[in-house]
Amino acid sequence: MGVSRAMETLNRQMLLMAQARQAATFDPERLTIVIHDDEETVRSRRAAFHRVESALGLLDNMKLPKVYSGLNREELYLHGLERAAAITNDMLDYGHRHFEFLNERYQLSNATPFGLHFLMFRKTIELQGTPEQQAYWLPLIDKMQINGAYAQTELAHGSHVRGIETTATFDPETDEFVINSPTLTSTKYWPGAIGLSCSHAVVMARLITQGKDYGIHPFVVQFRSLEDFSPMPGVELGDIGIKMSYNGTCNGYARFNNVRIPRDGLLMAHAQVLRDGTYVRSASKDVAYSKLAYATMLYNRAVITRAASFSLAQALTIAARYSTVREQGQGMNASSNNEVTLVTYKSQHYRLLTLISQAYAILFASKDLDQHCRTLIQQQKDGNHSRLPFTHALCCGMKAWSTTLACAGVEEARRMCGGHGYVATSGLPEILAAVSATVTFEGENYVLWQQLVRYLLQRVDALYAGKKIEPDLDYIARGFPTYFVSGSPSRCTASGTQLLEPDTLLAIFRHRSLRLLAAAHNRFTQAMRRDQMSMADAWNKHMMEILHAGRAYVDYVALSSFLDRIALVEPSLKPVLTRLAALFALTTITNPNASGGLSFVEDGHLSLDQLDTMREHVDDLLAQLCPDIIALTDSWDFTDASLCSALGAKDGNVYERLMAWTRQLPVNQHAQEQGGMLVEPWEQEIKPMLRARL
């Protein structure tokens, strides 16, 4: 195919990018609609991003983004406020929710000073407030007449929520709760926006009334005056300083000294304190209040799972575009004078496509997880809490799995860009730093893996007791006689192209999940029964096997979600997504660096010949998918401003943009103003050092 006249005006890198787009086997616009759910949402999102980026002066992608202009701590915060105001005003003015969970840079919305207002403050009041409390607070929230936050994490307690020390003691004489930080370690430390930005917060504290501690409950506490924004009496507030990322918001600390709030400051949908101080729990006796009260955290784990897919996809979009235009070396043809692009190398497109398959796997799994959460919330409104244990466990596992994959994948994407990936203006260090935070947000991952497997082992115990378990775990129930009772699972007999079939791949993942869960259950229970160990000691002794069982369960669920979603898409997208799902499955099995990959083969379920065949299939899939690398990343529909990357702009004009941004750096601008040097460093440090040795 000849080069079009329009391409004749492009530089070398832009030409390579244009050619890569022409090679696609599908229309990325159709996949964009799948990613963002429908055509109207895609149109509305694009309009919102354009308005926000225009308001922030980000439409000229040759202009150095303000965030790279050497801002100090306070300036970073002010810039974050500017961004937060732009996206919040756009949502309020145009009546959409596109930035409710992820901001204009696709970070979790708590990366901005107004982000927790809708994400957690509103959601907590919606889920845990009475109709009267909702009627009072929600209009104030929706009109942005207050700015709310969510204060749970303390200096010494994060994932271990039951250890929270902040107290809310009821005073019947004044009909008030008195909020206190009784120890240094009870200081609320880390919550977003509480340092400088929020007027109110939901504060998780120990409810004490009539001398009895009833555990952790949510309270709405005013932090700052709405007149002059000064801290309320008894409230000490501050920012915790520079972090790896999220510096556009004010993660802060809060200490309380006899802060009084009215009795209805307690969110009372599920528990009340009467005027005389009597504690009354809701009628939901079948569900522990402590779990019900954490519905907001459960919901946010689903949000984090979705965010992980976008973080990984952003990094891969940058790496894919850079790999498409970066020419380096002669490849295997050493006699050639022409360099080849990075994506030509098998190692590069293996890394790219493997991670792209993971990004899509996380995305599709997150869509199913969202549906589980929506179903739970709707049922809870009707007083039905039966799905809470399963949904809680699934959210734990999905959050841990997705953020672990995303964090490792973003770092790999950064490495794929060589030295240029190390510089801040590549955008990759910020994406890496931001996604790293999600590993500990809303529960540290190793803690969450354990919560998932604790639930799974309880369900196995139920099967041993002859009880039925949730339909969501039907594959465990069906596999129970073989894997848990007889312990003699069959070997995989598939060969050739059968090892590419969705049913075969799903069966392999199912086998691994059941085998590891059975092994974990067997060793854990034997340690208690035969070795007379306590439950805690038995758990700790076999923790690594327990963690592997959790990972295998989520791998199976994720592959199942991937395949189910493919069945729903239009015919033109099925071939590329089917290949991508197969690549996800096969590289999870055969990649020597994959977490738990050995567990697919250690029991002999798969033979060496089958592994060899799988590797051949991987090679074939890479060849088939390589022309679609740019289309698969374009489909996420990231704007240049949202990537904030000199390497990853859509036009491929890498070198001109990188140099333009570099020349605009304040340090270089300042040096140019002084004749190409910085006078003060020369006079104070460099000249004395050099002349001292003359």
VMD Tcl script that draws the C-alpha trace (Angstrom):
set ca {
  {0.00 0.00 0.00}
  {1.40 3.40 -0.94}
  {1.86 6.19 1.55}
  {-1.03 8.65 1.41}
  {-0.42 12.33 0.63}
  {-1.44 13.23 4.20}
  {1.35 11.03 5.52}
  {3.98 12.79 3.41}
  {3.90 15.73 5.86}
  {4.59 13.53 8.88}
  {8.00 13.07 10.43}
  {9.48 9.60 10.73}
  {7.93 8.80 14.12}
  {4.50 10.12 13.21}
  {4.60 8.09 9.99}
  {5.40 4.92 11.91}
  {2.47 5.59 14.25}
  {0.06 6.20 11.38}
  {1.16 2.99 9.67}
  {0.67 1.03 12.89}
  {-2.91 2.27 13.15}
  {-3.63 1.26 9.58}
  {-2.51 -2.29 10.36}
  {-5.30 -2.94 12.88}
  {-7.67 -5.85 12.24}
  {-10.63 -4.23 14.01}
  {-12.18 -0.82 14.61}
  {-10.93 0.45 18.01}
  {-13.95 2.74 18.27}
  {-16.16 -0.34 18.65}
  {-14.00 -1.63 21.50}
  {-14.04 1.82 23.15}
  {-17.82 1.46 23.41}
  {-17.38 -1.91 25.14}
  {-14.86 -0.47 27.61}
  {-17.08 2.50 28.49}
  {-20.40 0.60 28.24}
  {-22.28 2.46 25.47}
  {-21.98 5.06 22.70}
  {-23.71 7.85 24.63}
  {-21.28 7.45 27.54}
  {-18.33 7.62 25.15}
  {-19.65 10.85 23.59}
  {-20.43 12.39 26.96}
  {-17.04 11.45 28.40}
  {-15.18 12.92 25.46}
  {-17.09 16.17 25.74}
  {-16.40 16.35 29.48}
  {-12.68 15.71 29.05}
  {-12.47 18.36 26.34}
  {-14.20 20.96 28.51}
  {-12.02 20.19 31.53}
  {-8.77 20.10 29.57}
  {-9.71 23.35 27.85}
  {-10.44 25.01 31.20}
  {-7.06 23.82 32.53}
  {-5.16 24.91 29.40}
  {-4.09 21.39 28.47}
  {-5.16 21.11 24.83}
  {-1.75 22.12 23.41}
  {0.26 18.93 23.81}
  {3.54 20.67 22.94}
  {3.23 22.82 26.06}
  {4.90 21.56 29.24}
  {2.19 20.45 31.71}
  {2.16 22.56 34.84}
  {2.72 19.53 37.05}
  {6.28 19.23 35.64}
  {7.19 22.85 36.37}
  {8.95 22.21 39.68}
  {6.04 22.90 42.03}
  {6.69 22.84 45.77}
  {4.36 21.13 48.26}
  {1.94 24.01 48.57}
  {1.93 24.69 44.82}
  {1.19 21.02 44.09}
  {-1.79 21.25 46.43}
  {-3.03 24.46 44.80}
  {-2.68 22.85 41.38}
  {-4.67 19.89 42.69}
  {-7.39 22.24 43.88}
  {-7.52 23.84 40.44}
  {-7.92 20.44 38.78}
  {-10.47 19.30 41.38}
  {-12.55 22.43 40.87}
  {-12.54 21.95 37.09}
  {-13.81 18.37 37.17}
  {-16.26 18.94 40.04}
  {-17.77 22.03 38.41}
  {-18.10 20.14 35.13}
  {-19.99 17.33 36.85}
  {-22.30 19.78 38.61}
  {-22.83 22.03 35.58}
  {-23.44 19.25 33.05}
  {-25.07 16.64 35.29}
  {-22.73 13.70 34.75}
  {-20.61 11.43 37.00}
  {-17.60 10.72 34.80}
  {-15.11 11.99 37.39}
  {-16.85 10.57 40.45}
  {-14.52 7.59 40.79}
  {-11.56 8.44 38.55}
  {-10.28 11.96 37.94}
  {-9.18 13.51 34.64}
  {-5.83 11.70 34.92}
  {-7.55 8.32 35.61}
  {-6.25 8.25 39.16}
  {-8.67 7.38 41.93}
  {-10.69 10.48 42.67}
  {-9.22 10.75 46.17}
  {-6.13 12.07 44.35}
  {-7.90 15.46 44.38}
  {-9.11 17.48 47.39}
  {-12.78 17.03 46.45}
  {-12.51 13.40 45.39}
  {-13.67 11.72 48.58}
  {-16.73 13.96 48.77}
  {-18.76 11.80 46.39}
  {-16.69 8.61 46.43}
  {-16.82 7.87 50.17}
  {-18.46 10.67 52.16}
  {-21.68 10.65 50.16}
  {-21.67 6.90 49.67}
  {-21.34 6.25 53.41}
  {-24.24 8.55 54.26}
  {-26.31 7.05 51.46}
  {-25.68 3.49 52.66}
  {-25.65 4.03 56.41}
  {-27.79 7.09 57.07}
  {-31.47 7.04 57.95}
  {-33.92 8.61 55.48}
  {-33.96 11.69 57.68}
  {-30.16 11.91 57.71}
  {-30.02 11.40 53.96}
  {-32.62 14.12 53.44}
  {-30.48 16.55 55.43}
  {-26.99 15.71 54.17}
  {-27.37 14.61 50.55}
  {-28.67 17.94 49.18}
  {-25.74 19.74 50.82}
  {-23.37 17.18 49.32}
  {-24.88 17.21 45.84}
  {-24.80 21.02 45.66}
  {-21.20 21.03 46.92}
  {-22.15 23.32 49.79}
  {-19.86 21.28 52.02}
  {-16.79 19.18 51.17}
  {-16.68 15.78 52.84}
  {-13.99 13.23 53.55}
  {-13.72 9.79 55.17}
  {-11.50 9.42 58.24}
  {-10.82 5.83 59.20}
  {-7.10 5.04 59.06}
  {-5.10 5.92 62.16}
  {-1.44 6.32 62.90}
  {-1.22 2.75 64.21}
  {-4.24 1.07 62.60}
  {-5.07 0.62 58.94}
  {-6.25 -2.77 57.69}
  {-7.01 -3.90 61.25}
  {-10.16 -1.81 61.55}
  {-11.22 -3.38 64.84}
  {-8.10 -1.92 66.42}
  {-9.19 1.69 65.80}
  {-8.82 3.74 68.99}
  {-10.76 6.98 68.32}
  {-13.70 7.14 70.72}
  {-17.20 8.61 70.49}
  {-18.69 8.61 73.99}
  {-22.34 9.51 74.47}
  {-23.15 12.20 77.03}
  {-26.85 11.86 78.01}
  {-26.83 15.18 79.84}
  {-26.26 17.15 76.63}
  {-27.56 14.59 74.12}
  {-24.18 14.66 72.35}
  {-21.32 12.38 71.41}
  {-17.88 13.48 72.55}
  {-15.15 12.58 70.03}
  {-11.64 12.03 71.38}
  {-8.21 10.85 70.29}
  {-7.20 9.16 73.54}
  {-3.68 8.22 72.44}
  {-1.07 9.46 69.98}
  {-1.61 6.33 67.91}
  {-5.34 7.10 67.62}
  {-4.54 10.14 65.46}
  {-6.40 9.88 62.17}
  {-3.48 9.75 59.73}
  {-3.61 9.44 55.93}
  {-7.24 10.17 55.03}
  {-7.45 12.32 51.91}
  {-8.59 15.95 52.06}
  {-8.66 16.17 55.86}
  {-5.43 18.17 56.08}
  {-6.59 21.39 54.45}
  {-9.67 20.87 52.28}
  {-12.68 19.22 53.91}
  {-15.36 20.89 55.97}
  {-16.86 17.63 57.24}
  {-15.86 13.98 57.45}
  {-17.29 10.62 58.29}
  {-15.17 9.58 61.26}
  {-14.97 5.91 62.19}
  {-14.82 5.66 65.97}
  {-15.62 3.34 68.87}
  {-19.15 4.00 70.10}
  {-19.28 4.07 73.89}
  {-22.53 4.53 75.77}
  {-23.63 3.63 79.28}
  {-20.08 2.49 79.93}
  {-20.04 -0.15 77.19}
  {-17.93 -0.18 74.01}
  {-20.07 -1.21 71.02}
  {-17.26 -1.16 68.46}
  {-16.64 0.86 65.32}
  {-19.42 3.12 64.01}
  {-19.58 6.03 61.52}
  {-20.08 9.60 62.74}
  {-20.43 12.81 60.74}
  {-18.09 15.37 62.28}
  {-17.59 18.98 61.21}
  {-13.88 19.72 60.85}
  {-13.87 23.36 59.74}
  {-16.04 26.43 59.99}
  {-18.05 27.22 56.88}
  {-17.56 30.92 57.61}
  {-13.76 31.22 57.62}
  {-12.70 27.55 57.23}
  {-10.75 27.57 60.49}
  {-10.65 24.25 62.41}
  {-13.56 23.66 64.75}
  {-12.84 23.84 68.51}
  {-10.93 20.78 69.68}
  {-9.97 19.66 66.15}
  {-6.28 19.69 65.21}
  {-5.62 19.30 61.50}
  {-2.61 19.21 59.18}
  {-1.09 17.86 55.96}
  {1.29 14.88 56.13}
  {3.64 16.22 53.43}
  {5.06 15.02 50.12}
  {4.15 11.48 49.07}
  {5.18 9.25 46.18}
  {2.05 10.44 44.37}
  {-1.34 12.01 45.12}
  {0.33 15.33 45.92}
  {-2.56 17.30 44.46}
  {-4.55 16.51 47.57}
  {-3.91 17.01 51.26}
  {-3.71 13.61 52.90}
  {-3.65 14.70 56.47}
  {-3.99 14.02 60.15}
  {-6.72 14.86 62.63}
  {-6.77 14.78 66.43}
  {-9.86 15.31 68.54}
  {-10.04 16.79 72.02}
  {-13.57 16.66 73.46}
  {-15.20 17.52 70.15}
  {-18.97 17.52 70.65}
  {-21.44 16.53 67.95}
  {-25.21 16.01 68.20}
  {-26.54 12.52 68.81}
  {-27.75 12.28 65.21}
  {-24.14 12.71 64.10}
  {-24.11 8.92 64.39}
  {-25.27 7.43 61.09}
  {-28.21 5.39 62.34}
  {-29.49 3.23 59.50}
  {-28.22 0.10 61.22}
  {-27.77 1.14 64.86}
  {-29.11 3.92 67.08}
  {-28.45 5.45 70.46}
  {-31.65 6.59 72.14}
  {-31.99 9.78 74.13}
  {-31.31 7.95 77.40}
  {-28.16 6.35 75.94}
  {-29.64 2.95 75.15}
  {-27.92 1.27 72.20}
  {-30.34 -0.31 69.70}
  {-29.16 -2.43 66.81}
  {-31.20 -2.78 63.62}
  {-33.32 -5.84 62.93}
  {-30.54 -7.36 60.77}
  {-29.49 -9.86 63.42}
  {-28.05 -12.27 60.90}
  {-25.24 -9.96 59.88}
  {-22.66 -8.54 62.27}
  {-22.98 -4.77 62.41}
  {-19.21 -4.38 62.16}
  {-19.30 -5.92 58.66}
  {-22.41 -4.03 57.60}
  {-20.80 -0.77 58.65}
  {-17.90 -1.35 56.23}
  {-20.11 -1.32 53.13}
  {-18.36 1.82 51.90}
  {-14.96 0.13 52.01}
  {-16.34 -2.90 50.16}
  {-17.75 -0.68 47.44}
  {-14.47 1.19 47.09}
  {-12.54 -2.03 46.60}
  {-14.61 -2.56 43.47}
  {-13.77 0.98 42.36}
  {-10.06 0.32 42.96}
  {-10.24 -2.84 40.85}
  {-11.60 -0.87 37.92}
  {-9.02 1.88 38.47}
  {-6.23 -0.71 38.35}
  {-7.20 -1.68 34.83}
  {-7.03 1.94 33.67}
  {-3.69 2.59 35.38}
  {-2.15 -0.44 33.71}
  {-3.75 0.49 30.38}
  {-2.37 4.04 30.58}
  {1.18 2.82 31.13}
  {0.82 0.31 28.31}
  {-0.58 2.95 25.96}
  {2.55 5.02 26.55}
  {4.85 2.00 26.21}
  {3.06 0.73 23.07}
  {3.22 4.08 21.31}
  {6.85 4.61 22.24}
  {7.76 1.06 21.19}
  {6.08 1.67 17.84}
  {8.18 4.72 16.97}
  {11.45 4.10 18.81}
  {14.01 2.57 16.41}
  {16.97 0.86 17.99}
  {19.39 -1.70 16.61}
  {19.23 -3.83 13.48}
  {17.32 -6.67 15.03}
  {18.59 -10.04 13.83}
  {19.90 -8.55 10.57}
  {23.26 -7.16 11.68}
  {24.26 -6.33 8.10}
  {21.38 -3.90 7.65}
  {21.96 -0.17 7.97}
  {18.36 0.40 9.00}
  {17.31 0.32 12.62}
  {14.10 -1.44 13.61}
  {11.38 -0.38 16.01}
  {11.31 -1.78 19.53}
  {7.99 -3.49 18.88}
  {9.71 -5.59 16.20}
  {11.56 -7.48 18.91}
  {9.70 -10.55 20.13}
  {10.56 -9.81 23.75}
  {8.97 -6.36 23.48}
  {5.68 -7.37 21.96}
  {5.52 -10.41 24.26}
  {5.78 -8.08 27.25}
  {3.36 -5.56 25.81}
  {0.68 -8.01 24.73}
  {0.88 -10.13 27.86}
  {0.27 -7.04 29.97}
  {-2.40 -5.72 27.60}
  {-4.24 -9.02 28.06}
  {-4.01 -8.52 31.83}
  {-5.40 -4.98 31.59}
  {-8.42 -6.26 29.69}
  {-8.82 -9.19 32.09}
  {-8.92 -6.76 35.03}
  {-11.39 -4.51 33.22}
  {-13.87 -7.28 32.44}
  {-13.54 -8.78 35.92}
  {-14.21 -5.35 37.41}
  {-17.42 -5.01 35.40}
  {-18.73 -8.25 36.88}
  {-17.57 -7.16 40.33}
  {-19.47 -3.89 39.94}
  {-22.60 -5.87 39.15}
  {-22.16 -8.02 42.27}
  {-21.84 -4.86 44.38}
  {-24.88 -3.24 42.82}
  {-26.91 -6.39 43.46}
  {-25.79 -6.50 47.07}
  {-26.59 -2.83 47.69}
  {-30.05 -3.23 46.19}
  {-30.77 -6.34 48.26}
  {-29.51 -4.68 51.43}
  {-31.98 -1.85 50.90}
  {-34.67 -4.53 51.13}
  {-33.12 -6.01 54.28}
  {-31.53 -8.96 52.47}
  {-27.88 -9.34 53.46}
  {-27.36 -12.91 52.24}
  {-24.88 -11.93 49.53}
  {-22.69 -9.84 51.82}
  {-20.14 -12.56 52.76}
  {-19.56 -13.63 49.16}
  {-19.38 -10.08 47.79}
  {-17.07 -9.01 50.59}
  {-14.73 -11.93 49.89}
  {-14.79 -11.37 46.14}
  {-14.03 -7.65 46.56}
  {-11.08 -8.55 48.80}
  {-9.63 -10.96 46.28}
  {-10.27 -8.83 43.21}
  {-8.75 -5.73 44.79}
  {-5.62 -7.64 45.85}
  {-5.27 -9.43 42.50}
  {-5.87 -6.42 40.26}
  {-3.60 -3.99 42.09}
  {-0.80 -6.55 42.36}
  {-0.93 -7.16 38.60}
  {-1.27 -3.48 37.78}
  {1.60 -2.36 39.99}
  {3.98 -4.94 38.53}
  {2.72 -4.27 35.01}
  {3.19 -0.50 35.16}
  {6.77 -0.96 36.35}
  {7.38 -3.36 33.45}
  {5.90 -0.81 31.03}
  {8.27 1.82 32.42}
  {11.23 -0.50 31.84}
  {10.08 -1.14 28.28}
  {10.68 2.54 27.54}
  {14.34 2.38 28.54}
  {15.99 5.50 29.88}
  {13.25 7.82 28.64}
  {10.77 5.93 30.82}
  {12.72 7.01 33.88}
  {12.24 10.74 33.34}
  {9.18 12.34 34.96}
  {7.90 13.81 31.70}
  {7.36 10.31 30.32}
  {4.34 10.20 32.66}
  {5.30 6.70 33.77}
  {6.86 7.51 37.18}
  {3.65 9.26 38.26}
  {1.43 6.41 37.04}
  {3.68 3.92 38.83}
  {3.66 5.92 42.05}
  {-0.12 6.33 41.92}
  {-0.88 2.67 41.26}
  {1.58 1.64 43.99}
  {-0.69 3.33 46.52}
  {-3.60 1.08 45.57}
  {-1.78 -1.97 46.92}
  {-2.39 -0.67 50.43}
  {-5.51 1.48 49.88}
  {-8.66 0.02 51.47}
  {-6.80 -2.94 52.93}
  {-3.27 -4.24 52.46}
  {-3.25 -6.98 49.85}
  {-1.83 -9.82 51.93}
  {-4.52 -9.13 54.52}
  {-7.19 -9.16 51.83}
  {-5.99 -12.45 50.34}
  {-6.43 -14.01 53.77}
  {-9.95 -12.65 54.16}
  {-10.89 -14.18 50.82}
  {-9.48 -17.62 51.66}
  {-10.95 -17.61 55.15}
  {-14.34 -17.29 53.50}
  {-13.57 -20.03 50.95}
  {-12.42 -22.44 53.65}
  {-15.59 -21.77 55.62}
  {-17.61 -22.71 52.56}
  {-15.63 -25.94 52.25}
  {-16.42 -26.67 55.89}
  {-20.08 -26.18 55.04}
  {-19.82 -28.75 52.25}
  {-18.23 -31.25 54.63}
  {-21.18 -30.63 56.95}
  {-23.59 -31.49 54.15}
  {-24.84 -27.94 53.69}
  {-25.46 -26.08 50.45}
  {-23.26 -23.13 49.55}
  {-23.80 -20.03 47.41}
  {-24.55 -20.60 43.70}
  {-21.60 -18.27 42.97}
  {-19.34 -21.09 44.23}
  {-21.07 -23.82 42.28}
  {-17.81 -25.03 40.73}
  {-16.45 -25.74 44.21}
  {-19.59 -27.64 45.15}
  {-19.42 -29.69 41.94}
  {-15.74 -30.42 42.44}
  {-16.10 -31.25 46.12}
  {-16.41 -35.06 45.86}
  {-13.41 -35.37 43.55}
  {-10.98 -32.87 45.00}
  {-11.85 -32.82 48.69}
  {-13.19 -36.33 49.39}
  {-11.51 -38.76 47.01}
  {-8.54 -36.55 46.19}
  {-8.04 -38.08 42.75}
  {-8.55 -35.41 40.07}
  {-8.09 -36.36 36.43}
  {-5.31 -35.24 34.10}
  {-5.87 -32.81 31.23}
  {-6.14 -34.76 27.97}
  {-6.39 -31.82 25.57}
  {-3.85 -31.48 22.79}
  {-3.11 -29.29 19.78}
  {-5.62 -26.54 19.17}
  {-7.82 -27.93 21.94}
  {-5.47 -26.11 24.30}
  {-6.74 -22.84 22.82}
  {-10.39 -23.59 23.41}
  {-12.07 -21.48 26.12}
  {-13.64 -24.50 27.84}
  {-10.28 -26.25 28.02}
  {-8.48 -23.22 29.43}
  {-11.22 -22.61 31.97}
  {-11.09 -26.27 33.05}
  {-7.31 -26.00 33.63}
  {-7.78 -22.90 35.79}
  {-10.66 -24.58 37.63}
  {-8.57 -27.65 38.36}
  {-5.73 -25.57 39.76}
  {-8.11 -23.56 41.94}
  {-9.83 -26.63 43.39}
  {-6.59 -28.51 43.97}
  {-4.93 -25.64 45.81}
  {-8.03 -24.91 47.87}
  {-8.31 -28.57 48.85}
  {-4.62 -28.68 49.79}
  {-4.87 -25.51 51.86}
  {-7.97 -26.79 53.66}
  {-6.39 -30.18 54.31}
  {-3.13 -28.82 55.73}
  {-4.83 -26.13 57.79}
  {-7.35 -28.50 59.39}
  {-4.73 -31.22 59.95}
  {-2.48 -28.77 61.74}
  {-5.28 -28.11 64.20}
  {-6.64 -31.66 64.57}
  {-3.56 -33.84 64.27}
  {-0.87 -31.46 65.47}
  {-3.07 -29.78 68.09}
  {-2.15 -26.30 66.91}
  {-4.31 -23.29 67.61}
  {-6.25 -21.87 64.69}
  {-3.98 -18.82 64.60}
  {-0.79 -20.88 64.62}
  {-2.10 -23.30 62.00}
  {-3.11 -20.39 59.80}
  {0.27 -18.72 60.11}
  {2.17 -21.94 59.47}
  {0.33 -22.60 56.19}
  {-0.21 -19.00 55.17}
  {1.68 -19.19 51.88}
  {-0.38 -22.17 50.70}
  {-3.49 -20.27 51.77}
  {-2.42 -17.23 49.75}
  {-1.76 -19.36 46.65}
  {-5.27 -20.80 46.92}
  {-6.72 -17.28 46.98}
  {-4.76 -16.20 43.94}
  {-5.82 -19.32 42.02}
  {-9.48 -18.68 42.83}
  {-9.33 -15.10 41.50}
  {-7.40 -16.17 38.39}
  {-10.21 -18.59 37.63}
  {-12.94 -16.02 38.27}
  {-11.13 -13.44 36.14}
  {-10.72 -15.79 33.16}
  {-14.37 -16.76 33.47}
  {-15.39 -13.08 33.39}
  {-13.15 -12.46 30.38}
  {-14.72 -15.30 28.42}
  {-18.26 -14.37 29.44}
  {-17.75 -10.80 28.24}
  {-16.43 -11.97 24.87}
  {-19.69 -13.84 24.35}
  {-21.56 -10.52 24.64}
  {-19.55 -8.36 22.22}
  {-20.35 -7.79 18.55}
  {-18.90 -10.27 16.01}
  {-16.22 -7.88 14.69}
  {-14.52 -7.81 18.11}
  {-14.70 -11.49 18.98}
  {-11.54 -12.62 17.11}
  {-9.16 -10.11 18.70}
  {-10.63 -10.49 22.21}
  {-10.67 -14.29 21.94}
  {-6.97 -14.22 21.06}
  {-6.31 -11.82 23.93}
  {-8.15 -14.03 26.43}
  {-6.21 -17.08 25.25}
  {-2.96 -15.15 25.61}
  {-3.94 -14.12 29.13}
  {-4.64 -17.73 30.08}
  {-1.62 -19.31 28.39}
  {0.92 -16.77 29.62}
  {-0.46 -17.08 33.16}
  {0.31 -20.80 32.86}
  {3.64 -20.71 31.02}
  {5.29 -17.44 32.04}
  {8.10 -18.38 34.45}
  {7.64 -15.02 36.19}
  {3.90 -15.44 36.71}
  {2.81 -15.63 40.32}
  {1.94 -19.22 41.17}
  {2.62 -20.46 37.65}
  {4.30 -23.61 38.99}
  {1.04 -24.68 40.58}
  {-0.46 -25.37 37.14}
  {2.03 -28.16 36.50}
  {3.40 -29.41 39.82}
  {0.77 -32.15 40.17}
  {1.20 -33.47 36.62}
  {-2.20 -32.23 35.44}
  {-0.37 -30.76 32.45}
  {2.45 -32.58 30.68}
  {5.67 -31.15 29.27}
  {4.34 -31.77 25.76}
  {1.24 -29.75 26.56}
  {3.38 -26.91 27.88}
  {5.44 -26.95 24.69}
  {2.24 -26.79 22.65}
  {1.02 -23.88 24.76}
  {4.25 -21.98 24.12}
  {3.81 -22.54 20.39}
  {0.28 -21.18 20.67}
  {1.62 -18.13 22.52}
  {4.01 -17.47 19.63}
  {1.15 -17.72 17.15}
  {-1.08 -15.46 19.21}
  {1.65 -12.83 19.47}
  {2.05 -12.82 15.69}
  {-1.70 -12.48 15.20}
  {-2.07 -9.75 17.83}
  {1.01 -7.69 17.04}
  {-0.75 -5.59 14.33}
  {-3.40 -4.70 16.90}
  {-1.16 -3.37 19.69}
  {-1.90 0.27 18.92}
  {-5.60 -0.36 18.30}
  {-5.93 -2.27 21.58}
  {-4.41 0.64 23.51}
  {-6.17 3.35 21.49}
  {-9.46 1.70 22.44}
  {-9.10 2.88 26.04}
  {-9.66 6.38 24.63}
  {-7.08 8.21 26.73}
  {-6.55 11.86 25.83}
  {-2.99 13.19 25.54}
  {-3.60 15.41 28.56}
  {-4.78 12.49 30.68}
  {-1.59 10.54 29.90}
  {0.55 13.64 30.58}
  {3.39 11.97 28.70}
  {5.95 13.27 26.23}
  {6.37 9.67 25.02}
  {2.74 8.62 24.77}
  {0.87 11.26 22.79}
  {-1.40 9.87 20.12}
  {0.47 11.39 17.15}
  {3.74 9.58 17.95}
  {5.79 12.78 17.72}
  {8.02 11.66 20.58}
  {11.33 13.44 20.07}
  {10.03 16.88 19.14}
  {7.67 16.84 22.13}
  {10.29 15.55 24.53}
  {12.71 18.30 23.53}
  {9.99 20.97 23.59}
  {8.99 20.02 27.11}
  {12.61 19.77 28.21}
  {13.40 23.29 26.97}
  {10.36 24.60 28.87}
  {11.48 23.19 32.22}
  {11.89 26.09 34.69}
  {15.50 25.18 35.46}
  {16.38 25.46 31.76}
  {14.36 28.64 31.32}
  {16.12 30.17 34.32}
  {19.53 29.17 33.00}
  {18.79 30.69 29.60}
  {17.85 33.95 31.26}
  {21.32 33.98 32.87}
  {23.25 33.32 29.69}
  {23.00 29.53 29.70}
  {24.11 29.01 33.30}
  {22.87 29.28 36.87}
  {24.93 32.02 38.47}
  {24.29 31.18 42.12}
  {25.43 27.52 41.97}
  {28.50 28.61 39.99}
  {29.49 31.27 42.48}
  {28.69 29.32 45.66}
  {29.68 25.74 44.86}
  {31.25 25.02 41.48}
  {33.80 27.88 41.25}
  {35.15 27.42 44.81}
  {35.52 23.68 44.20}
  {37.37 24.08 40.91}
  {39.61 26.99 41.90}
  {40.61 25.46 45.20}
  {42.64 22.89 43.24}
  {44.29 25.21 40.73}
}
mol new
graphics top color blue
foreach p $ca { graphics top sphere $p radius 0.5 }
foreach p [lrange $ca 0 end-1] q [lrange $ca 1 end] { graphics top cylinder $p $q radius 0.2 }
display resetview
